[in-house]
Amino acid sequence: MKRKIKFILLSGLFVFSFFNLGFAQEFSADVVSKAQGKITQAKIFVSKNKVRLETPEAISISRLDKKVVYLLMPNEKMYMQIPLEVNNLVVAQEKTDLEIERKFLGKENINGKSADKYRIVYLLNNKRESIITWISSDTKLPLKTISEDGLWSQEFKNIKVEKQPDYLFEIPSGYQEFQSPLGGLNNLNIFKKIKK
């Protein structure tokens, strides 16, 4: 069980750790993330400060309003709650306190869509990091984001801007809660693992 939980946290939660949860629009999209030579495919649903991420292993619901992540395991009908460390969320869309520099690099096409390209420098765990991101010129949603060192990337495809139903961001009835034997997100050192 510990191995499965750790895999889910490192693969599933990582996918949405590199973008701002405070999107102005509600939308759904397919997400392709690459890190450490591995590719993770997922489906994402966003409603302002709520994010649902569906991966083959599990479903994670991130609630910025409650500062918590619900990790659902449908096969077991179980879930656990994990404190959401807001300071660990890297911004790819709108400027926040984490961001210290943003430079416009021009316009490019990503999957046939016009996008504004930016280089963004931010502080993560008191260390300067930088990303390159392409933001849709019309929807203002991030189409693609890569770390400047090339260690990870994330791309949104098949974006549909539409209202998302509230039930997507709630714990389904019939699920039993259990405590993670691994502790919170910080105990996993997710960001340190990515750097190695």
C-alpha positions as CSV (number, residue, x, y, z in Angstrom):
1,M,0.0,0.0,0.0
2,K,2.8,2.4,0.9
3,R,4.5,1.9,-2.5
4,K,1.2,2.5,-4.3
5,I,0.5,5.7,-2.4
6,K,4.0,7.0,-3.1
7,F,3.6,6.3,-6.8
8,I,0.3,8.1,-6.9
9,L,1.6,11.1,-5.1
10,L,4.8,11.4,-7.2
11,S,3.1,10.8,-10.5
12,G,-0.4,12.3,-10.0
13,L,0.1,15.2,-7.7
14,F,3.2,16.3,-9.6
15,V,1.2,17.0,-12.8
16,F,-0.7,19.9,-11.3
17,S,2.1,21.2,-9.0
18,F,3.5,23.5,-11.7
19,F,0.6,25.8,-12.6
20,N,-1.5,28.3,-10.8
21,L,-4.7,27.0,-9.2
22,G,-6.3,30.4,-9.4
23,F,-7.5,30.3,-13.0
24,A,-10.1,32.9,-14.0
25,Q,-11.9,30.4,-16.4
26,E,-13.4,27.0,-15.9
27,F,-12.2,24.4,-18.4
28,S,-11.2,20.8,-19.0
29,A,-8.2,19.4,-20.9
30,D,-6.0,16.5,-21.5
31,V,-2.6,16.9,-19.8
32,V,0.7,15.4,-20.9
33,S,3.6,15.8,-18.4
34,K,7.2,14.6,-18.8
35,A,9.7,14.3,-16.0
36,Q,12.7,12.1,-15.3
37,G,12.2,10.4,-18.7
38,K,8.6,9.4,-17.8
39,I,5.4,10.5,-19.5
40,T,2.2,10.9,-17.5
41,Q,-1.1,11.4,-19.2
42,A,-4.1,12.7,-17.3
43,K,-7.5,14.5,-17.6
44,I,-7.9,17.8,-15.8
45,F,-11.0,19.7,-14.7
46,V,-10.6,23.3,-13.4
47,S,-13.2,25.5,-11.6
48,K,-11.5,28.7,-10.4
49,N,-9.6,27.5,-7.3
50,K,-10.5,23.8,-7.6
51,V,-8.7,21.2,-9.7
52,R,-9.6,17.6,-10.4
53,L,-6.9,15.4,-12.0
54,E,-7.7,11.9,-13.2
55,T,-4.7,9.5,-13.8
56,P,-4.7,5.8,-14.5
57,E,-3.8,5.2,-10.8
58,A,-6.1,7.6,-8.9
59,I,-8.0,10.8,-8.9
60,S,-6.8,13.9,-7.0
61,I,-8.9,16.9,-6.1
62,S,-7.1,20.0,-5.1
63,R,-9.1,22.6,-3.2
64,L,-7.2,25.9,-2.8
65,D,-10.3,27.3,-0.9
66,K,-9.8,24.6,1.8
67,K,-6.0,24.2,1.4
68,V,-6.4,20.5,1.0
69,V,-5.9,17.7,-1.6
70,Y,-8.2,14.7,-1.6
71,L,-6.6,11.6,-3.1
72,L,-9.3,9.1,-4.3
73,M,-8.6,5.5,-5.1
74,P,-11.8,4.3,-6.9
75,N,-10.9,0.6,-6.9
76,E,-10.6,0.6,-3.1
77,K,-13.4,3.1,-2.5
78,M,-10.9,5.0,-0.2
79,Y,-9.6,8.5,0.0
80,M,-7.1,10.5,2.1
81,Q,-6.6,14.2,2.8
82,I,-3.3,15.9,2.4
83,P,-2.5,19.5,3.4
84,L,-2.0,21.7,0.3
85,E,1.2,23.7,0.5
86,V,0.2,26.8,-1.5
87,N,3.7,28.1,-1.5
88,N,4.8,25.1,-3.6
89,L,2.5,26.0,-6.5
90,V,4.5,27.5,-9.4
91,V,2.7,30.1,-11.5
92,A,2.3,29.6,-15.2
93,Q,-0.6,32.0,-15.8
94,E,-1.1,35.1,-13.7
95,K,1.5,36.9,-11.6
96,T,1.6,36.2,-7.8
97,D,4.0,36.8,-5.0
98,L,6.1,33.7,-6.1
99,E,6.9,35.4,-9.4
100,I,9.9,37.8,-9.5
101,E,10.3,38.3,-13.2
102,R,8.3,37.8,-16.4
103,K,9.6,38.5,-19.9
104,F,7.6,38.4,-23.1
105,L,9.5,36.4,-25.8
106,G,7.1,36.8,-28.7
107,K,4.2,34.9,-30.3
108,E,4.2,31.3,-31.5
109,N,1.8,28.6,-32.5
110,I,1.2,25.6,-30.2
111,N,-0.9,22.9,-31.7
112,G,-2.4,25.3,-34.2
113,K,-3.3,27.9,-31.5
114,S,-1.7,31.4,-31.2
115,A,0.2,31.8,-28.0
116,D,2.2,34.4,-26.1
117,K,5.6,33.0,-25.0
118,Y,7.1,34.1,-21.7
119,R,10.1,33.4,-19.6
120,I,9.1,33.4,-15.9
121,V,11.4,33.4,-12.9
122,Y,10.0,32.6,-9.5
123,L,11.1,31.6,-6.0
124,L,10.6,28.0,-4.9
125,N,11.8,27.0,-1.5
126,N,13.9,30.2,-1.4
127,K,15.6,29.2,-4.7
128,R,15.3,30.9,-8.1
129,E,13.8,28.7,-10.8
130,S,12.7,29.6,-14.3
131,I,10.2,28.2,-16.8
132,I,9.2,28.9,-20.4
133,T,5.4,29.0,-20.9
134,W,3.1,29.5,-23.9
135,I,-0.2,31.1,-23.0
136,S,-3.2,31.1,-25.3
137,S,-3.8,34.5,-26.9
138,D,-7.6,34.1,-26.7
139,T,-8.4,32.0,-23.6
140,K,-5.3,33.1,-21.6
141,L,-4.8,29.5,-20.5
142,P,-1.3,27.9,-20.5
143,L,-0.9,25.6,-23.5
144,K,2.6,24.4,-22.7
145,T,5.1,24.9,-20.0
146,I,8.7,23.6,-19.7
147,S,11.4,24.1,-17.1
148,E,14.3,26.1,-18.5
149,D,16.7,23.3,-17.5
150,G,14.6,20.8,-19.5
151,L,13.9,18.4,-16.6
152,W,10.1,18.6,-16.9
153,S,7.4,19.8,-19.2
154,Q,3.6,20.0,-19.3
155,E,1.2,20.4,-22.2
156,F,-2.6,21.0,-22.3
157,K,-4.5,19.5,-25.2
158,N,-8.1,19.4,-26.2
159,I,-9.0,22.4,-24.0
160,K,-12.7,23.0,-23.6
161,V,-13.7,26.2,-21.8
162,E,-17.0,25.5,-20.1
163,K,-18.5,25.4,-16.6
164,Q,-17.5,22.3,-14.6
165,P,-20.1,20.5,-12.4
166,D,-19.6,20.9,-8.6
167,Y,-19.6,17.2,-7.9
168,L,-16.3,16.7,-9.7
169,F,-14.6,18.5,-6.8
170,E,-16.2,16.6,-3.9
171,I,-15.5,13.2,-2.3
172,P,-18.0,10.7,-3.6
173,S,-20.4,9.0,-1.2
174,G,-19.4,5.6,0.0
175,Y,-15.7,6.3,0.2
176,Q,-13.8,5.5,3.5
177,E,-11.0,7.8,4.7
178,F,-7.6,6.5,5.7
179,Q,-4.4,8.1,6.8
180,S,-1.3,8.1,4.6
181,P,1.7,6.3,6.1
182,L,4.0,8.7,4.2
183,G,2.8,12.0,5.7
184,G,2.2,15.2,3.7
185,L,3.6,16.4,0.4
186,N,6.7,18.0,1.9
187,N,7.8,14.7,3.4
188,L,8.0,13.2,-0.1
189,N,10.5,15.8,-1.2
190,I,8.8,15.8,-4.6
191,F,10.7,18.9,-5.9
192,K,14.1,17.6,-4.8
193,K,13.5,14.3,-6.6
194,I,12.8,16.1,-9.8
195,K,16.1,18.0,-9.6
196,K,18.2,14.8,-9.3
